[in-house]
Amino acid sequence: MSAWLGLVPRQHSSGNNIRLSGISKRGDCYVRKLLIHGARSVVNNCEKKKDKKSIWVTDKKNRCGYNKASVALANKNARVIWAIMATGECYRKPMSV
């Protein structure tokens, strides 16, 4: 789902040959925009919080920068959304540290 939305590179691999193409802008641009803007909001306020995801986002922001951390969080949120839609379960808040 993340590759379809254009959040991560599309993969064209076979066997041991790993080939990643560029990040496309092909998917639903409105959904991608909502995911990235929501992630930017979280990245802006992550340093004030001490839960597991905020610590992960703060570390990612310090290592990679603001924009890459925003896209990484948008990718993570897209995967959670896909899992919820695929299984039909309700969202369960992760256990905190």
ZIRA-V453907 format. One record per residue. N is the residue number from 1. RES is the residue in one letter. PSI is psi in radians with two decimals (none if undefined). Layout:
n=N res=RES psi=PSI
n=N res=RES psi=PSI
This chain:
n=1 res=M psi=-0.66
n=2 res=S psi=-0.67
n=3 res=A psi=-0.64
n=4 res=W psi=-0.64
n=5 res=L psi=-0.31
n=6 res=G psi=0.44
n=7 res=L psi=-0.48
n=8 res=V psi=2.82
n=9 res=P psi=2.53
n=10 res=R psi=2.47
n=11 res=Q psi=2.25
n=12 res=H psi=1.27
n=13 res=S psi=2.64
n=14 res=S psi=2.33
n=15 res=G psi=-2.24
n=16 res=N psi=-0.06
n=17 res=N psi=1.99
n=18 res=I psi=2.07
n=19 res=R psi=2.11
n=20 res=L psi=2.20
n=21 res=S psi=-3.10
n=22 res=G psi=3.01
n=23 res=I psi=2.05
n=24 res=S psi=2.91
n=25 res=K psi=0.64
n=26 res=R psi=-0.55
n=27 res=G psi=-2.81
n=28 res=D psi=1.85
n=29 res=C psi=-0.52
n=30 res=Y psi=-0.76
n=31 res=V psi=-0.73
n=32 res=R psi=-0.73
n=33 res=K psi=-0.74
n=34 res=L psi=-0.74
n=35 res=L psi=-0.75
n=36 res=I psi=-0.70
n=37 res=H psi=-0.68
n=38 res=G psi=-0.70
n=39 res=A psi=-0.67
n=40 res=R psi=-0.67
n=41 res=S psi=-0.72
n=42 res=V psi=-0.72
n=43 res=V psi=-0.61
n=44 res=N psi=-0.62
n=45 res=N psi=0.20
n=46 res=C psi=-0.46
n=47 res=E psi=-0.30
n=48 res=K psi=-0.23
n=49 res=K psi=2.80
n=50 res=K psi=0.30
n=51 res=D psi=2.99
n=52 res=K psi=-0.79
n=53 res=K psi=-0.66
n=54 res=S psi=-0.66
n=55 res=I psi=-0.73
n=56 res=W psi=-0.78
n=57 res=V psi=-0.72
n=58 res=T psi=-0.77
n=59 res=D psi=-0.76
n=60 res=K psi=-0.70
n=61 res=K psi=-0.71
n=62 res=N psi=-0.61
n=63 res=R psi=-0.75
n=64 res=C psi=-0.39
n=65 res=G psi=2.94
n=66 res=Y psi=-0.86
n=67 res=N psi=-0.73
n=68 res=K psi=-0.62
n=69 res=A psi=-0.65
n=70 res=S psi=-0.78
n=71 res=V psi=-0.64
n=72 res=A psi=-0.72
n=73 res=L psi=-0.66
n=74 res=A psi=-0.68
n=75 res=N psi=-0.77
n=76 res=K psi=-0.74
n=77 res=N psi=-0.66
n=78 res=A psi=-0.68
n=79 res=R psi=-0.65
n=80 res=V psi=-0.76
n=81 res=I psi=-0.76
n=82 res=W psi=-0.75
n=83 res=A psi=-0.69
n=84 res=I psi=-0.75
n=85 res=M psi=-0.64
n=86 res=A psi=-0.66
n=87 res=T psi=-0.41
n=88 res=G psi=0.14
n=89 res=E psi=2.86
n=90 res=C psi=2.75
n=91 res=Y psi=2.29
n=92 res=R psi=2.17
n=93 res=K psi=2.30
n=94 res=P psi=2.65
n=95 res=M psi=2.35
n=96 res=S psi=2.88
n=97 res=V psi=none
